[in-house]
Amino acid sequence: MRLSWTWALLFACAVPSAGQELEPGAYSVSPIGLNFLVATYNFSGGDVTFDPALPVEDAEATINTTVIAYVRSVNVFGRSGNVGIVAPYSVGHVEGLYIGEFTEVDRSGFRDPSVRFAVNLYGAPAMDLKGVCLL
């Protein structure tokens, strides 16, 4: 009986967990204290498909996104790791037929920022810059 209450309590207190994000370079080894400033640009354009129950037809969209990120490599209990902050900004234009009438809309603004912490749990010990040849 106690075991069933224990399981019931564990399941009642369960919280959803997030999976690992496989971002290229997130786990690459870099000397401790190295800073990276990253800027990227992405263009997306084409047809947009909505739920068939919505009164939208022939929708097209163009979305321009610029991302600025800052990453710093850190020592985490002797392992290499990094901390990153990402700030995306998007500008979008969507047009199509809404209830049979041509409609268009423009939107722009910051998207959800994110903070990332990555650490190599196996291999990849933390390194100082003075012991690394960058050539």
Sequence and secondary structure as in RCSB ss.txt:
>XXXX:A:sequence
MRLSWTWALLFACAVPSAGQELEPGAYSVSPIGLNFLVATYNFSGGDVTFDPALPVEDAEATINTTVIAYVRSVN
VFGRSGNVGIVAPYSVGHVEGLYIGEFTEVDRSGFRDPSVRFAVNLYGAPAMDLKGVCLL
>XXXX:A:secstr
 HHHHHHHHHHHT          TTTT    TT EEEEEEEEEEEEE    TTSSEEEEEEEEEEEEEEEEEEEE
ETTEEEEEEEEEEEEEEEEEEEETTEEEEEEEEEE   EEEEEE SSS B   GGG    
